[in-house]
Amino acid sequence: MGGGPQEACPRAALPGLAGLLACSSPTDAAEYFVRPLVSAGLDYDDNRRLDPDNPKTVTTQRYFPTLLFGVRTPAVNTLGIARGEIIQADDDELDRTNGFMRLNTIYTTPRDLWDVAVEWRQDSTLNTSIVDPGEAVGEPFADDSLAPDVDERPDADVRDLVRQEVQRTKVKFRPTLTHVLTPKLNLELGYRFSSTTFEDVPGTTLEDSTENTVLGELAYQWTPIDTLIGRVDYAHFDSNASVFDQGSVLGGLGHSFSETFNAELLLGATYTTFEEQASAGNPGNSGDDTTFAVYLTVEKELRTGSVAAFFQRDVGGGGFGFARRGTQLDVLWDTVIVPDRWFFSLAGEAFKTDSIQEANSGDDRSYVQIVPRLRWQFSRQLALDISYRYRRNNPEGGLDNTAESNAGIIGLVFSFDRYAISR
């Protein structure tokens, strides 16, 4: 992966606004840029659908045209990505075209930072990506600092959830205001909108849904290396299967062990009230749940790379339209073997989900995915990626429906020059 985006100035102890304000300069010129990328991959999977009874080998060709673009001024930084994924497999039912687009604008004043992001994503229930599509083969964010936020990693609730390739379309809108109250205290206010729709495929019970969330956070720089954090949020989830409301209260600490080692821990509780919609065979019921919530982030910069781990436990909406409790761990390690030539990364993910509504356990399961990857940058514009992917899906419910998958992937990436105009 090559170590990710490089910061133009040191990370501030106080999260969010202070670092970006410190990096802005009134003498910076406006810059407009575009950068195209094209990549292609071939993967061989011995159980593409994760079917425990009838595993089927599938060979898939994938093509990824990508365009990065943006404009930077002293006060405004707008960055965008448009990416396509063309899939052609020897199993015709798996052929499809996916897409991903994001536009992110950051506006800074001496005391405020406005961060507005709009995202559209089209993928499927057989999505195998751990990281954001924008970070897939080719690492397009390395030059343009458009890497996704930690809390914006793709949700895992539909990954390999059903064996059909059911198309999912998701739209997100995320405005955030961070305001400097005092030199040591930041206030963050935000709104999150998410809309998810599924292709209507017979035999599946996936539900379209919308979610609205408002949040507030205070971050106080207690010491030069410690930041106290308090966060509250309220969310409303609506689908044809159920409706639920939830409130969360979290508190914790961000600590810098060194200039290259940072950690943040938030603990609290999420209270959820739900009401199922009555349907044939289900009279509907209502109830509530209180879940102990945990968010832990650990990041370490190494001499030749980096390692990061993210752990979270909370309640959210699932693909079947019901509230589910999720416990998830993501780990990413990347390192440089030979500078500018050879790179290695290891991405891993494990999660467990269970419905808080006992009568609806369709997505109760545990899942593990591990992807080691080797990259050879044999010219400035051309790179070769070789990786292996292991998946294990274990649905709950008493029956032995555990399925495993092994896949080998090879890909080529061609990066065009970055075209920029300054004025």
N, C-alpha and C positions, 0 to 999 in steps of 0.2 A: 504493500500500500504506500510505502515511501514516506510515512511519518505525518501525512495530512497537511492541512493548510499551515502556512507560516505566518505568525503574527508580526505586524509591522512595529509594534511596541510591546513592552512587558505587560502581562496580565495584571490588572489591579486586584488588590485584596478585596475591595468591595465589588460584588458581582454586578453585571449588567451595564449600567450607564457610565460609570467612572472611567472604565478602560477605553470606551469608544470616544468619550469626550477628550481624553488625554491624547488620543491618536489623531484627532482632527486638527487641521492647521489652516488658518485663513489664507495662507499663500498657495495652497494646493490648487492646481488648475483642473478644470473640468475635463473628464476623459470619457470617451465613448469607445466601447470595444465589442467585438464578436469573436468567437472561437468555435469552429466546427470540429466535430470528432466523428469518426466512423469506426465501429467495431463489429466483429462477427465471431460467433462461437459455435462449437459443435460439442454436444454432450451425449453420453451413453449412460442410460439409467436402467438398472436391472429390475426396478419396481416403481416406475414413474408415478403410478396412481396410489402407491402405498396400500395395495390390496393384500390382506393377510391370506386369502384363499386362492387367488389366481394371479400371482405376480407376473407382469408382462414387461419385457424389455422394450424400451423405446429409445430411438436415436433422434435427436432434435437439432435442427439448425436455427440459430438466432442471429438477427441482424439489428444493430443499435445505431441508427443515425441520431446525432445529438448536436444541439446548438446552444452555446453559452453566450449571453449578451448582457450588457449593462451600461450604466452611466454613473460616474462618480464626480461629485462637486464638493466644495468645502463643507456643505451642510447636508447634502442628500447623496445617498448611496443606493442605487437601484440595481439589483442583480436578478437575472432570470435564467431559466433552463427549460428547453423543450427537448423531449427525448421520446423516441419511438422504439418499440420492440416488436419485430416481425418474427413470428414463430412458425416453423415448418417442420412437422414431425412425420415419421412413417406410420403413426397412428393419426389418421386424418381428423379425428374428433378433437385433437389437441392443437390443431392449427388455429392461429388467431393473431390479431394485432393489438398490442397493448400500448399505452401511452402514459407520459408523466410530464406535467408542466408546473412550474412554480415561479412566482414573481414576488420578490421580497424588497421592500423599500424601507430604508432607515433614515430618519430625519433627526438631526441633532441641533439643539440650542444650548446656550451656556448651562441650563439647569434641567433640560428635558431631552428624552430620547423617545421618538415614536418609531415603533417597529411594526410594519403591516405586511403580512404574508398571505398570499392566495395560492391555493394548490389544487390541482386536478390530477387524479390518478385513476387509471384503468388497469386492473390486473385480474386475477382469478383465484379460486379456491385452491388451486394447485401451484400457487406462487412459491418459489423456493429461495427467494432472496432473504438474507438476514439483514443486510444494510439497506439504506435508502436507494431506490433506483438510480438516483443521481450520482451515487458513489460506486456504481457497478463497474464492470471491466473498463479500465481506462482512467480511472481516478480524475475525472474532469474538474473537481473542485480544488485541486492542489494549487492552481495558480490564482484562482479568483475568489477564495475565501467565502464560498457559498455552501459550506458544509451544513447539514441539518442540525438543529438543536437536539440536545440529548432527549428531551421529552417529546420530540417529534419523530422518533423511530416508528416504522410501520407497525401497526398493531398485529398481533399474532392470532387473533381469534378465528380467522378463516383459513389460515395456512394448512393445507392438506386436511381440511375438516371433512370434506366429502370427496368421493373418488371421481365425480364428474368435474369437468373443467367448466365451472360456473363463473361467468364474468361478473366482476364487481367494479362499480364506479363510485369513487369517493371524492367529495369536494370539501375543502377546508378553508375557513377564513379566520385569521388570527391577528387582530390588532392588539398592541400592547403599548402602554405608556409607562415609562420609568422616570420618576421625578426625584431630584436631589433635594431633600428637605433640609439637611445640614451636611457639613463636610463628611460626617460619619454615618448618615442615615439616608437610605433610599426607600422610596415608596413605589411599588409596581402595581398597576391596575391593568387587567386584561379581560378579553372576551374571546371565547372559542366557539366556532360553529362548525359542525361536521354533519354531512349528509351522505348516507350510504345506500346504494341501490344495487340489487342483484338481478341478473338475468333470470327470466322465468323458465326454469328447467323442471320438467315433470320428475317427481320422486324426491325432490329436495324441499326442505321447509325453511330455507333461509328467508329472513325478513328484512325489508327496507326499513331504514330508521333515520332519525335526526337527533342530534344532541346539541344543547346549548349550555355553555358554562361561563360563569363570571368568577373572577378570582382577584384576590388582593394579597400583597406580600410586603413585609417590612424586612429590610436587611440592615443590621447595625454592625459597624466595624468596632467590635469590642476591644481588640488589640490589633497590632499590625499584622498578625497572622490568623486571627480568629474573627469570624463573622457570625453573629446571631441572626437566625432567620425564623420568621413566623409567617404562616400562610393559611388563608381561609379560601374556600371556594364552594360554589353551589352549582349543581348540574341538573338538567332536566332531559331525560331520555324518552323518546316516543317511538313506538313501532306498533304494527297491527297485532302483535302478540302480547305486549305489555307496556305499561308506562311506569317509570320510576323517577323519583326525585332523591337527590342525595346532597348532603353537606359534609365537608371535610375540614378538620382543623389539624394543622401540622406545625411542628416546631423543631428546630434543630440547630446544627452548628456546621459552618464551613471552616476547614482548618488547612493551612499551608504548612506541611511538614518541612518543606524546603522550596526553593525556587522552581523545582521540577516535579514536586509531589504534592498533590492536592486531593482533598476528600471532602465530601459533604454528606451529612446524615440528617434526614428528616423523619420524625416519628409522630404519630397521631392516630386519629380514628376517623372512619367514614361511616356515617349513619345513612341508611337507605330505606325508603319506604316504597313499596311496589304494589301494583294492581294489575293482575292478569286480565286480558280481554277474554270474554266468554266466547267459546267456539264449539263446534260439534265434538262431543266427547270430552269437553273441558268446560265445566261450569264457571271457571274463573275464581280466583281468590286474591286476597290481599295480605300483606304482612310487612315486617320490617326486619332489619339486620344491622348490627354494628360490627365492623371489621377493624382490627388493628392494622394500620397502614404504615408501610416502611418505604422510604426512598433512599438509596445509598449510591453514591457515585465516587469512584476512585480513579484518578488519572495520574500516570507517572510518565514523564518524558525520559527516555533512555539516551545514551550517547549515540546510538545508531537507530533509534526508532522510538516507539511508545507502547504503552499498555494501558488499557482502560477496562473497567468493569462497572456494570450497572445492575443493581438489584432493586426490584420493586414488588410490593404486595399491596393490592388495593382492589376495589370493586369498580366494574365498568360494564358497558353494554357489549353483548356478544352477537355473533352472526345469526343466531336464531331469534333475536329480539328480546332476550331476557337478561336480567342482571346476573353477572357471574364474577366470582372472586378469582383473581389471577395472581400467581406468584411466578416471577420471571427473572432469569439471570442472563445477561449478555456480556461476553468477554471478547475483546479484540486486542491482539498483539501483532505488531508489525515491526520489521527490522530490515536494515540495509545490509546485505551480504557483501556486495562489491559496490562502492559508490557509483551512482549514475548507471549501473548495469544490472545488478541482481538484487531482487527484493523478495522478502518472504513475509507472509501474514498468516495468522490463524484466528478464525472467527468461530465462536461457539455460542449456542443459545440453548437454554433449557427452560421450559415453563410447565406449569400445572394449572388447569382451570377447573372450577366446579361452580355449578349454579347455586345461588343463594335461595332460589325457588325450588324446593325439593322435587316437585312434580315434573320439572323440566331440566333434564340432565343430558340433553343431546350433545353438548360440547364439553362434557366432563372428560378430561383426558390429561395425559402427560406427553411431552414431546421433547425430543433432543435433536439438534442439528449441529454438525461440526464441519468446517470447511478450511482445510489448509490450502494455501495458494502460493505458487512460485511465479515470479514475473521476471522476464528477461527483456530489458530495454536495449535492444541491439542497435538502435539508431535514435537520433533525437526525436523523430516523429513516429517510429514504429516499435511496437512492443508485442511480446508473446506471453500469454498467460496460460499456466497449466495448474489445474486444481482438482481436488477430490472432494466429494460431498457425501456425507453419511447422514441419514435421517432415520428416526425411530419414533413411531406414533403408537401410543398405548391408550385406547379408549377405556373409560371406566365402565362398570356394569356387570362384572362377574364373568363374562365370556372372554376367552382368550383371542382377542382380535388384534394383538400386537403385530405390527408390520414394520419391516426394515427396508431400507433402500441404499444402494451404493451407486455412485455416479462418478464418471471421469469427464472432465471438461477441459477443452482447449480453445483458446481464443486469440485473435489478432486485433490490435488496436492501432489505428492511424490517427494521429493528432495533427490537425492543420495548425499553421502559425496563428498566433493571436494577433488580430488586426485591431489597432487602437488609434484613435484620433484625439489629440489634446488641443485645447484652446484656452 
